[in-house]
Amino acid sequence: MEAVFQDLELMDYKEAWVYQEDIFNKIIDFKLNKISSSTPGYLLFVEHPHVYTLGKNGKKNNLLINDSFLEKIQASFYEIDRGGDITYHGPGQLVGYPVIDIELAGLTLKKYIFLVEEAIIQMLAGYEISAERLNGATGVWLDVINPAKIRKICAIGVRASRYVTMHGFALNVNTDLKYFSYINPCGFIDKGITSMEKELGEKIDMQEVKQNLKKNLADTLFLKFK
């Protein structure tokens, strides 16, 4: 399916949310009114200033700090309409928002999430990071067979309507991991968080990660960029 790729660089979370929601609504409108047989999707890459987001089924008590402390660490908080619980976004983290009509590729939502995970797993393998899925939890994980060492490197939370997706994934590249200590990430209290930088012991070239992951997502989701 045709898609437009945009790197939004560093953008406020609310601004990016409004932007992707506008694309999301336009694609649904095209589908409902049969304006064309195929509507182009979008793949948005972005980094956000420090922000915590809570999914529609999440528990607010998984945010472990109050408003004054949020202000102290220069972070904001939003309750949003994706699946999943609470997560953190910030500089050094690659956030991806595929806003696409997965029906055009014959995908169910479950298969779509599986393929997004697969693209990230394969990209990480190129950096010699062995990542996997965890039964009963979305996202991409390391050391899943060792409960004492299991840790998440990428969170996934998606909203879909009429097979059109929005929200997406958050991959920790050079992320400041201390911000995760202020929440129960994705509602878990017994699993760690990691980043590519932490696993490899050095800063990672973000532009290189973007190019690698863009290619993997195009391959797995059958996207042809304009």
N, C-alpha and C positions, 0 to 999 in steps of 0.2 A: 504494500500500500504506500502511497505517496505521503511524505512527511516533511515538515519544515523543522530544521534544527536551529535552536537559538541558545547562545550562551549569555545569560543575563548577568554574569559575573556576581558582584556583591549587591544584593537587593534586600530591602526590608521585607520581612515575612508577609506582612499584610498586603503590601503592594504586589508581591509575587502571587499571592493567593487570589487577589482580585483579577490579576492579569490572566492567570490560568483558568479561572472560573468563567471569564468572558469567552475564552476560546472554547471551553467545555460546552457552554450554553449555545454557542453558535453552531458547533458540530451537531448537537442534538436537534437544533432548529432545522438544520439542513436535512437531517434524517427524517424528521416528522413531516416536513413539507415537501420531501422528495425533490429538493431543489436541484440535486444532481445525483447520479448513481454512486458517486464516490466522493468523499470529502477528505481533504488532506488532514493528516494528524500533525501533532507537534511533539517534539522532544525538547524540553527545556532543561538546561543545566543552570544551577545557581548556587551561590553560597549566601548564607544569611548571617546578619548580626545575631548575637546570643539570644535565643528564644526557646521556650518550652511550648510544645503543643500537646493537647489532650484529645484523643479520639472520642467519638460519640459514645462508645461503650466503656470508656476509661473511668478510673476513680480519681477524683481530685486529690485524695489524701496520698496519692503516689507522688505528688509534688511536696517535698519535705521542707520547704522554706516559705516564709511569709512575704507579703508585698514589699516590706521595707528591705528585706534581704535581696529580693529580686532587683530592686533599685540599686542596691549597693554593688551588685555584681554586673550591673548594666544589662540585665536580661528582661525580656518581656514574656508574657504568657497568653496563649490563646486556646480556647476550646473550639474544636473544628469538626468537620463532618466526614472525616475519613474513618476507616476501621482502626483497630488497635488501641493501645493505651497511651501513656505519656512517653514522649521522647524529646531529645534536645537537638537543636540545630545551631551551628555556629561557624565562624571562620575556620578554614582548613578541612571542612566537611563538604563533600560533593553531594548535593541534593539533586535528584533527577525527577522531573515531572513529565511522564509520557501522557499526553492528552490525545488519545487515539480511539478509533472505533474498532474494537477487537473483533467485532462481528465480521468485518471485511476479511480477516485472516482466519475465520472459522474457529476462534478461540473462546472457551469458557473463561470466566474470571479466575477460577482455580488454575487452569492451564496457563493463563497469562502471568499470574504471580510466579508460578513455577519457572517460566521462561525468563522473567526478570531476574530471579534468583540465579538461574543457570548462567546468564550473561555475566553476572558479577562474579560468580564462582570461577568461571573460565578466565576472566580478566585477572583475578587474583592469582590464579595458577601461573600466569605469565610472570609474576613477581616471586614465584616459588612460595606462595602462601597457600597452604592446603585448607580450603574452606569447604563447608558442607551445609546441608539443611539439618534442622532439628525437628524431630517428630512432634507435632502439636504446637509448633510455633513458627510464624513466618520469619523471614529474614535470612541472613547468612552468618554462620557460626564457625568457630574453631574448636577443636578438641571435644567434639560432642560425645565421645565414648568415655570421657574422663570428667565426672561430675565436679571434681575439685578444680579443674582447669577450664571448664567450658566458658567461652566468652563470645560476645556478639561483635561483629565488625560492621554490619550493615543492617539497618532497620527498614522494614517495608510496611507501608500503610496506604490503602487504596480506597477510593470511592468510585463506584460505577453506577451509571444510569443508562438504560437502553444500550448497554454494551459499550458505552463511552467511558473512558477512565480519566481520573485526575488524581492528584497527589502522587505518591510514588515511593522512592527509596532515599535513604540517607547513608552514604558510605563514609566511614571515618578514614580520612587520608592522613592529614596532619592535625587532627582535632585536639583541642585542649580537653583532655579526658576528665579533668577535675569537675567540670560542669555536670557530669553524669552523677557525681556523688550527692547532688542535691535532689535527686529523684530516685524512684524505683523504676529503672528503665524498662519500658514496655510492661510495667506491672510486676516484673520479677525482682525478688529480693535475694536470690541465691545464685545469680549468674553475673559474670563480669562483662566489662566492655573493653574493647581494644581498638587499635587503629593500625593502618599500614605502617605508619612511622614507628609505632611502638614495637610491632612485630619484626621490622627490618632494621631497627636501630639507627635510622637516618631519615632526614626530611625527604619527602617524595615529590617529584615534579608533577604538580597538579595538572598542567596542560597535557602532559603525556598520559596521565590517567584518563582525562576527559576524552582524548582521541581514541585510546584503546577501548574504553567502555562504550563510546558512541558506535564504534564498529561492531562490537559484540551485540549491542542492543539491536542494531540494524539487522544483523544476521539472524538473531533468535526471534525477533518480532516481525520479520519480513517487511522491514521499512526501506523505502527508497527515498533518499533525501533529495529535495529539489535543489 
